[in-house]
C-alpha cells in the first residue's frame, strides 16, 4: 500500500552548487542535517544538483518549515502542491496561490508562469502550458499583470509523475551546511558580539560547542541564565550545541592578586583561551571562535590579540574582526539575540576590568606577567569542574 504524502516542499541551495567535484560532500551533509532535525518525522529527500524535494509522510509541516528556515545551506524553500496532471486541476491550485498573493499585495500583482514538462507524454509543451494557464487565470482574477522580466511572483509548474505547483519561496539563511567545516569552540559571553560570531561561523559550516566563564558570586545566577538563553537562540542554527559553564572565580582572584592592575584583563583573556583549547581537545575542535572586533575595546587591539592568541596553538576565528558595532547590532537583531544580550547582568570580564587597561602591551612583558601568575593548574581544575549543558535545537525538546 502506497504511503500518503501529507506535505511536499521544494528546497533550493546556492553556494553548494558551486563546489565542483566536492559538491556531493556538501549535499550529503545538508541532507543529514535536515533528517537529523526531523528525526521525529517520517520524511524523504529526493533530487540533487541545486534543489531537492522533501516529502513528508508523518509529522508537522510547520516544524518542517521551522527547520528549513534555520538550516544553513538552504537559500529558499516553498510548500509544493501535488495534483493530477489535468489542466483544470492545475488551474484550481494556481488560482488559490495567486489569490493569496493578490490579497497580500493589495489587489494588484505582476507575475509570470514558469512551466516545466519532464513528462513528455503530456499533450502540451511547457510554453503552451504557461500560455493557456495564463489566459485562464487572467480571465478569472482581476489585478493580474504578466511581467516576465520583473515579476513580483513566479508561479512554478512542473509535470512529472504528478503536477507540482508552488508560488513564492521563503528565504533561507544560505551559507554552508553545519558540520562540513569541522567543529569549533565558541567563547560565549553575555554580550552582543559573541552570539553573532557563533552565528556567522555556523553559517560557514562550522559545528559549534560553547564555553562560558562564570565567576560566582561576582557574577550572578541571572548572568548565567542569560548566556544559556543566548545558547538556546543559537541552537537552532547550529543543530543543537553543548555549553560548558566554567567556574572561573579562583583563576580570576589569583590574576587580580598577582598580575599588575593594568594587565588583569589580558591575563584573564589568555586564561580563557587556554580553557577553550582544553574544551577543543576534549570535543575534537579544530579552532576557537571569538566575538572580537579590531580596536573595539582595549583587549582587542592588534597587540592585545597577538598576546591572547599566543597561549593556544589552534587557529582563532574572529568573524567580526572588521565590523563596526552598528553592523554587529543589526545582525544581532536579525537573529534575535540582541534583546537578550543587553539584559543588565554583567559578566566576569566586566566586573574584573581595570580602570586603565593595557592598550598596546609589550609582548615579552605581558607574557612574563602571565607566566608569573602561573595559572595552569587552576585552569585545569576549573575546566574539570565545568557544568555541561546540552542545548537541543528546538524549544519543545527542552521540556
Long-range contacts (C-beta under 8 A, 24 or more apart in sequence): 3-57, 4-57, 5-55, 5-56, 5-57, 5-82, 6-56, 6-57, 6-58, 6-59, 6-61, 7-56, 7-61, 7-64, 7-79, 8-53, 8-54, 8-55, 8-56, 8-79, 8-80, 8-81, 8-82, 8-164, 9-53, 9-54, 9-56, 9-64, 9-65, 9-68, 9-77, 9-78, 9-79, 9-80, 10-51, 10-52, 10-53, 10-77, 10-78, 10-80, 10-156, 10-166, 10-169, 11-45, 11-51, 11-52, 11-53, 11-54, 11-68, 11-74, 11-76, 11-77, 12-50, 12-51, 12-74, 12-75, 12-76, 12-77, 12-169, 12-172, 13-50, 13-51, 13-52, 13-73, 13-74, 13-75, 14-75, 14-174, 15-73, 15-174, 15-175, 15-176, 16-50, 16-73, 16-176, 16-177, 17-49, 17-50, 25-180, 26-73, 26-176, 26-177, 26-180, 29-73, 29-177, 29-178, 29-179, 29-180, 29-205, 30-71, 30-73, 30-74, 30-177, 32-177, 32-179, 33-71, 33-73, 33-177, 33-178, 33-179, 33-239, 34-67, 34-68, 34-71, 36-239, 37-67, 37-71, 37-239, 37-393, 37-394, 38-63, 38-64, 38-67, 53-80, 53-164, 63-394, 65-170, 66-236, 66-394, 68-170, 68-172, 69-170, 69-172, 69-173, 70-173, 70-236, 70-237, 70-393, 71-172, 71-173, 71-177, 71-178, 72-173, 72-174, 72-175, 72-176, 72-177, 72-178, 72-202, 72-203, 72-205, 72-237, 73-172, 73-174, 73-175, 73-176, 73-177, 73-178, 73-205, 74-172, 74-173, 74-174, 75-171, 75-172, 75-174, 76-169, 76-170, 76-171, 76-172, 77-169, 77-170, 77-172, 78-156, 78-166, 78-167, 78-168, 78-169, 78-170, 79-166, 80-164, 80-165, 80-166, 81-164, 81-165, 81-166, 82-162, 82-163, 82-164, 82-165, 83-162, 83-163, 83-165, 84-162, 84-163, 85-119, 85-122, 85-159, 85-162, 85-163, 86-163, 87-124, 87-129, 87-132, 87-133, 87-136, 89-163, 90-133, 90-157, 90-163, 90-165, 91-133, 91-136, 91-137, 93-163, 93-165, 94-133, 94-137, 94-155, 94-157, 94-165, 95-137, 95-140, 95-141, 97-155, 97-165, 97-166, 97-167, 98-137, 98-141, 98-144, 98-153, 98-155, 98-167, 99-141, 100-167, 101-152, 101-153, 101-167, 101-168, 102-141, 102-143, 102-144, 105-152, 107-142, 107-143, 108-143, 108-145, 109-143, 109-144, 109-145, 109-152, 109-153, 110-145, 110-146, 110-147, 110-150, 110-151, 110-152, 110-153, 111-144, 111-145, 111-146, 111-147, 111-151, 111-152, 111-153, 111-154, 111-155, 112-146, 112-147, 112-148, 112-151, 112-154, 112-155, 113-154, 113-155, 113-157, 114-154, 114-155, 114-156, 114-157, 115-157, 115-158, 115-159, 116-156, 116-157, 116-158, 116-159, 117-158, 117-159, 118-158, 118-159, 118-160, 119-159, 119-160, 119-161, 122-159, 129-157, 129-159, 130-157, 133-157, 173-203, 173-237, 174-203, 175-202, 175-203, 175-204, 175-205, 176-203, 176-204, 176-205, 177-205, 178-202, 178-205, 178-206, 178-207, 178-237, 178-238, 178-239, 179-205, 179-207, 179-239, 180-205, 181-205, 181-206, 181-207, 182-206, 182-207, 182-285, 182-286, 182-287, 183-207, 183-208, 183-209, 183-283, 183-284, 183-285, 183-286, 184-208, 184-209, 184-280, 184-285, 184-286, 184-287, 184-288, 184-289, 184-317, 185-209, 185-210, 185-211, 185-276, 185-277, 185-279, 185-280, 185-283, 185-285, 185-287, 185-288, 185-289, 186-210, 186-211, 186-288, 186-289, 186-290, 187-211, 187-272, 187-273, 187-276, 187-288, 187-289, 187-290, 187-291, 188-212, 188-227, 188-230, 188-231, 188-243, 189-213, 189-227, 189-291, 189-347, 189-349, 190-223, 190-226, 190-227, 190-230, 190-341, 190-343, 190-345, 190-346, 190-347, 191-291, 191-341, 191-347, 192-291, 192-325, 192-328, 192-329, 192-332, 192-337, 192-338, 192-341, 192-342, 193-291, 193-292, 193-293, 193-296, 193-320, 193-328, 194-290, 194-291, 195-230, 195-233, 195-234, 195-291, 195-332, 195-335, 195-337, 195-341, 196-291, 196-320, 196-328, 196-331, 196-332, 196-335, 196-337, 197-289, 197-290, 197-291, 197-317, 197-318, 197-319, 197-320, 198-234, 198-238, 198-289, 198-291, 199-234, 199-237, 199-331, 199-335, 199-337, 200-319, 200-320, 200-331, 201-289, 201-317, 201-319, 202-234, 202-237, 202-238, 203-237, 204-319, 206-287, 206-289, 206-317, 207-238, 207-239, 208-234, 208-238, 208-241, 208-289, 209-241, 209-242, 209-243, 209-244, 209-279, 209-283, 209-285, 210-234, 210-241, 210-242, 210-243, 210-244, 211-243, 211-244, 211-246, 211-272, 211-275, 211-276, 211-279, 211-386, 212-243, 212-244, 212-245, 212-246, 213-246, 213-248, 213-272, 213-275, 213-347, 213-348, 213-349, 214-245, 214-246, 214-247, 214-248, 214-348, 215-247, 215-248, 215-249, 215-252, 215-348, 215-351, 215-352, 216-247, 216-249, 217-249, 218-249, 218-252, 218-348, 218-351, 218-352, 219-345, 219-346, 219-347, 219-348, 219-351, 220-345, 222-343, 222-345, 223-345, 223-346, 223-347, 226-340, 226-341, 226-343, 226-345, 227-347, 228-389, 228-391, 229-340, 230-337, 230-340, 230-341, 231-389, 231-391, 232-391, 232-395, 232-398, 233-335, 233-336, 233-337, 233-340, 234-337, 234-391, 235-391, 235-392, 235-393, 236-393, 236-394, 237-335, 238-393, 239-393, 240-390, 240-391, 240-392, 240-393, 241-390, 241-391, 242-283, 242-388, 242-389, 242-390, 242-391, 243-388, 243-389, 243-390, 243-391, 244-279, 244-383, 244-386, 244-387, 244-388, 244-389, 245-386, 245-387, 245-388, 245-389, 246-275, 246-382, 246-383, 246-385, 246-386, 247-382, 247-385, 247-386, 247-387, 248-272, 248-275, 248-348, 248-382, 250-378, 250-381, 250-382, 251-375, 251-378, 251-379, 251-382, 252-348, 252-352, 254-373, 254-375, 254-378, 255-352, 255-373, 255-375, 256-352, 258-372, 258-373, 259-369, 259-370, 259-372, 259-373, 260-369, 261-354, 261-355, 261-356, 262-354, 262-356, 262-357, 262-358, 263-358, 263-361, 263-366, 263-369, 264-352, 264-353, 264-354, 264-357, 265-298, 265-299, 265-349, 265-352, 265-353, 265-354, 265-357, 265-358, 266-299, 266-304, 266-307, 266-308, 266-357, 266-358, 266-361, 266-366, 266-370, 267-366, 267-369, 267-370, 267-373, 267-375, 268-348, 268-349, 268-352, 269-299, 269-304, 269-308, 269-349, 270-307, 270-308, 270-310, 270-311, 270-370, 271-375, 271-379, 273-308, 273-309, 273-311, 273-312, 273-316, 274-311, 274-312, 274-375, 274-376, 274-379, 275-379, 275-382, 275-383, 276-312, 277-311, 277-312, 277-313, 277-314, 278-379, 278-380, 278-383, 279-383, 280-314, 285-314, 286-314, 286-315, 287-314, 287-315, 287-316, 287-317, 288-312, 288-314, 288-315, 288-316, 288-317, 289-316, 289-317, 289-318, 289-319, 290-316, 290-317, 290-318, 291-318, 291-320, 292-318, 292-320, 292-321, 293-318, 293-320, 293-321, 293-322, 293-323, 293-324, 293-325, 293-328, 294-321, 294-322, 296-325, 298-357, 298-358, 298-359, 299-357, 301-359, 301-360, 303-359, 303-360, 303-361, 303-362, 303-363, 304-358, 304-359, 304-360, 304-361, 306-363, 307-361, 307-363, 307-366, 307-367, 307-370, 310-363, 310-367, 311-370
